């Protein structure tokens, strides 16, 4: 996988073992710096000896997503942790294993006072990925983050909270450093207020 500057593609290389005549998917994150000029760009994908150019359009105005994740497993993207539905959930990548820490970063849309983060673990009877040891960070610009809380939560499905002194923030990050079930995280809902 290659992306012409200023774009970057992550992962730059990946391998999938797929039985003959069966499809597979790989998630590729394409990133464009804030000062990338609008227009058409491309990413080159190589599979074996085959090479394909995939167009990437950088629009005049860009809308930031409500949430970012350090990783996610296909079909369990970070948007599932902010959709208001505890039946859906984000799951960090586990195939291939992606070591902890992993994180979700909420984009509040504008800087405002926040003093609490709420975390709802998976509510489907499976506690895999439930965050046990956590840190909470805040930022006004999305670049420089300051830690405002840290602690340990019980390994159950009850709603968890992390309270901290009120601070101005546009971005609030929940980082998990230890979780139940393995080296991955999950979250049904994450909110900041």
C-alpha positions in Angstrom: 0.0 0.0 0.0 1.4 3.4 -1.0 0.0 6.8 -0.8 1.4 9.8 -2.6 2.4 12.7 -0.3 0.8 14.4 1.5 -1.4 11.4 2.2 -0.3 8.5 4.3 -1.8 5.0 4.5 -1.8 2.7 7.5 -0.9 -0.1 7.5 1.6 0.4 4.7 1.8 -3.3 4.4 -0.4 -6.1 5.6 -0.9 -9.7 4.7 -4.1 -11.8 4.5 -4.3 -15.5 4.1 -7.4 -16.3 2.2 -8.6 -19.7 0.8 -9.0 -19.7 -3.0 -12.2 -18.1 -4.2 -13.1 -16.6 -0.9 -13.2 -12.9 -0.2 -11.5 -11.0 2.6 -11.3 -7.4 3.8 -8.6 -5.3 5.3 -9.2 -1.9 6.8 -6.8 0.8 5.6 -6.7 4.2 7.3 -5.8 7.1 4.9 -4.7 10.3 6.6 -4.4 13.8 5.1 -2.8 16.6 7.0 -5.0 19.6 7.7 -3.2 21.7 5.1 -3.7 19.2 2.3 -5.1 21.0 -0.8 -8.5 20.0 -2.0 -8.7 17.7 -5.0 -8.1 14.2 -6.2 -5.3 12.1 -4.7 -4.7 8.4 -5.0 -3.6 5.3 -3.0 -2.0 2.4 -4.7 -3.0 -1.1 -3.5 -0.9 -4.1 -4.5 -2.2 -7.7 -4.1 0.4 -10.2 -5.4 1.4 -9.0 -8.9 -1.8 -6.9 -9.3 -1.8 -3.2 -8.6 -4.8 -0.8 -8.4 -5.1 2.9 -8.0 -7.9 4.0 -5.6 -9.0 7.6 -5.8 -9.2 9.6 -2.6 -11.0 13.0 -2.7 -10.0 15.7 -0.2 -13.0 18.0 -0.1 -13.0 21.8 0.2 -14.6 21.6 3.7 -13.8 18.7 5.9 -16.1 17.4 8.6 -14.3 15.8 11.5 -15.8 12.6 12.8 -17.4 12.6 16.3 -14.9 9.9 17.5 -11.4 8.5 16.5 -9.9 5.2 17.5 -6.3 4.1 17.7 -7.5 0.9 16.0 -10.7 -1.0 15.3 -11.8 -4.4 14.0 -13.7 -4.3 10.7 -17.4 -3.9 11.4 -16.8 -2.6 15.0 -15.7 1.0 14.2 -15.4 3.8 16.8 -18.7 5.4 15.7 -20.5 2.5 17.4 -19.3 3.9 20.8 -21.1 7.2 20.3 -24.3 6.1 18.5 -26.5 6.0 21.6 -27.2 2.3 21.3 -25.7 0.0 24.0 -26.4 -3.0 21.7 -23.6 -1.9 19.3 -19.9 -1.5 20.3 -16.4 -0.5 19.2 -13.7 -3.1 19.4 -10.0 -2.5 19.0 -8.2 -4.6 16.4 -7.5 -8.2 17.6 -6.7 -9.9 14.3 -3.8 -9.3 14.0 -3.3 -8.6 17.7 -2.8 -4.9 18.4 -1.2 -4.4 21.8 -2.5 -2.1 24.5 -2.7 0.8 25.2 -5.5 1.6 22.8 -7.9 4.5 22.9 -11.0 6.3 21.7 -10.9 10.1 21.3 -14.2 12.0 21.4 -14.6 15.2 19.3 -17.0 17.4 21.1 -17.2 19.8 18.1 -16.1 22.9 20.1 -14.2 23.6 23.3 -16.4 23.5 26.4 -16.1 22.7 30.1 -16.0 18.9 30.9 -15.5 17.2 34.2 -16.6 13.6 33.7 -16.2 10.8 31.2 -18.7 7.9 31.2 -17.9 4.4 29.8 -20.4 1.7 29.2 -18.8 -1.7 28.6 -20.3 -4.2 26.2 -23.8 -5.1 27.2 -24.1 -8.4 25.3 -23.1 -10.7 28.1 -19.5 -10.9 26.9 -17.0 -8.8 28.9 -14.0 -9.2 26.5 -12.3 -5.9 26.1 -13.8 -4.3 29.2 -11.4 -1.6 30.3 -10.0 -2.2 33.7 -7.1 0.3 34.0 -7.7 3.6 32.3 -6.4 7.1 31.7 -8.4 10.2 30.5 -6.8 13.0 28.5 -8.2 16.3 27.2 -7.1 18.7 24.5 -8.4 21.9 22.9 -6.6 21.4 19.6 -6.4 17.7 19.0 -2.6 17.7 19.0 -1.5 18.3 22.6 -3.3 16.2 25.3 -3.1 16.5 29.1 -3.9 13.6 31.4 -6.7 14.6 33.8 -7.7 11.2 35.4 -6.5 7.6 35.8 -7.7 4.6 37.8 -9.1 1.1 37.8 -12.7 0.0 37.1 -14.4 -3.3 38.0 -14.6 -6.0 35.3 -18.3 -6.0 34.9 -20.9 -4.5 32.6 -22.0 -1.6 34.9 -21.7 2.0 33.7 -18.3 3.4 34.7 -17.3 7.1 35.3 -14.1 9.1 35.7 -14.5 12.5 37.3 -11.9 15.2 37.2 -11.7 19.0 37.9 -13.6 21.0 35.2 -11.4 21.9 32.3 -11.9 23.3 28.8 -11.7 20.6 26.1 -12.8 19.9 22.6 -11.3 16.4 22.5 -11.5 13.8 25.3 -9.5 10.6 25.1 -10.2 7.4 27.0 -7.1 5.1 27.0 -7.2 1.6 28.2 -3.9 0.0 29.5 -5.4 -3.2 30.9 -8.6 -5.0 29.9 -10.5 -8.3 30.6 -10.1 -11.1 28.2 -6.9 -10.0 26.4 -4.9 -7.3 24.7 -7.9 -5.4 23.2 -10.6 -3.0 24.2 -14.3 -2.6 23.6 -16.9 0.0 24.5 -20.7 0.2 23.9 -20.9 3.9 24.7 -18.5 6.7 25.8 -19.6 10.2 26.6 -18.1 13.3 28.2 -19.8 16.1 30.1 
